[in-house]
C-alpha cells in the first residue's frame, strides 16, 4: 500500500459519510416559503439537529439559527482535523482561521459599540483558540480597541491589530483593521497550500485560489463603486493567488467594470484557464448589473469548481474531495441563512430564490 492512501485512510470515509448528509437542492428550495418554526423543525431532521435542538423555542430567530449552522460547520472541520495527519491536517487547521478572524471582527464591533458581553457572545461561534471562555474573558477586559489588541497579543491577530493601530492610531474606522485580519487568514491559507505536494497542491491552488481571487476582484469592484483611489485599493487587496499582484494592479487601473473584466480575460493568468474564462465572461455579460449580482457570480465560482473537481478527480485519495465537500457544505449553509433571513423578514419567495447560490444544472 502506498503512503498516500494511508494519509487519507481515516479522513476519506468520514468525508464520504458527511457528503451523503448534504441537504438535497429540492429539499432546500422547499424551505423558501416556510416560517421559522417550520424551517427549524425541518433542520431537526438534518445534520444540524444537535445544534438546532439546543435552542429554546422562544429564542429561535435568524441570529440563533445562523449561529447553530455555523457551529455545525466548525464542528465538521474540527472532526476532519482529528481524522487527518500531516499537511492535510495543517491545511484544515488554517481553514478554521477564517472563523477565528470572524470572531475577532465581531469583538472589534462589539467593543466599538460598547456592547454587553452576553449580547456580543450571541454573534460569536467559538472556534480554536477563541473558544467560549476565551472570548468572554477578552470581551470583559477590553474597553477599547487598544485593549482588545493587547488581549489578543498571544495570537497573530493581536499583532495584526497593533500594526494597524501603530500606523494610523485611528479606531473610528474598523475597515483597515478587518482587512489586515483577513490578510492573516488568507496568507496562512496560501502558505499551507505551498506545503502540499503533487496533485494535492495543484487541486488546492485551484479550489482555494479561485476563492482568494474572487475576494480580490470583489474588493476592486466595491472600491471602484465607492470612488476609492487606486493606491488605497491596493492596500485593501488580499495576498495574491493565481491572479498575481501585477495583474490585480492593472485591473485596478481599468476605467470601469467592463474594461476591467475585458483586461482580466486577456491576462496571462486567466487567458489559458478555462474556468476563469467562464466566470469572467459571465461577469462581462452582466457588467452593468448591481454589485450584489456581480458578487454572486464571483461567489458561485467556488461552487462550480468544487462540483467540477468532484467530477474530474474521481480518484478517492486527493485533497479535492475534502475541499469540494467543505465548499458544498458552506454553500448549503449560506443558502439556508438566506432562506432563514427571508422567512424572518417575510421577503417574497421569488426574491429569496434570486439570492440563492445553486448549481447551474438545477
KADA-V612843 format. One record per pair of residues at least 4 apart in sequence whose ideal C-beta (glycine too) atoms are under 6 Angstrom apart, sorted by the first residue. I is the first residue (numbers start at 1). J is the second residue. Records with the same first field share a line. If there is no record, write none. Layout:
I->J, J
This chain:
1->5
4->317
5->9, 317
8->12, 317
10->83
11->80, 83, 84
12->316
14->83
15->322, 325
19->325
21->47
22->332
23->27, 28, 46, 332
25->362
28->335
31->39, 339
32->339, 349, 352
33->349
34->38, 39
35->343
36->60, 343
39->343
40->52, 60
43->48, 52
44->49, 52, 53
48->52, 69, 72
49->53
51->68, 71, 72
52->68
55->59, 60, 64
59->64
62->66, 340, 341, 344
65->340
66->337
67->125
69->333, 336
70->125
71->125
73->333
74->99, 125, 127
77->92, 96
80->92
81->89, 92, 93
84->88, 89, 92
85->89
87->195, 196
90->192
91->192
94->188, 189, 192
96->127, 128
97->185, 188
98->185
99->127
100->127, 128, 130
101->181, 185
103->124, 130
104->157, 181
105->178
106->123, 124
107->148
108->174
110->115, 120
111->142, 148
115->119, 120
117->136, 139, 140
120->139
124->135
126->131, 132
129->155
130->134, 135
138->142, 151
141->151
142->147, 148, 151
143->147
145->171
149->158, 161, 162
152->157, 158
153->158
156->184
157->181
160->180, 181, 184
161->177
164->176, 177, 180
174->178
179->236
183->187, 238
186->212, 238, 239
187->239
189->208
190->239
193->204, 205
196->200, 201, 204
197->201
199->318
200->318, 319
203->319, 320
204->208, 319
205->209
207->305, 323
209->241, 242
210->301, 302, 305
211->302
212->238, 241
213->241, 242, 243
214->298, 301
215->238
216->237, 238, 248
217->298
218->295, 298
219->236
220->251, 252
221->294
223->228, 233
225->291
228->232, 233
230->252, 253
233->252
237->248
240->244, 245
242->269
243->247, 248, 269
247->267, 269
251->260, 264
254->259, 260, 263
255->259
257->287
258->287
261->280, 283, 284
264->270, 280
265->280
266->271
270->276
275->305
276->280
279->301
282->297
283->294, 297
289->293, 294
300->357
302->327
303->331, 357
306->324, 327, 328
308->312
309->313, 320, 324
310->324
313->318, 320
319->323
320->324
331->357
335->356
338->355, 356
342->347, 352
347->351, 352
358->362
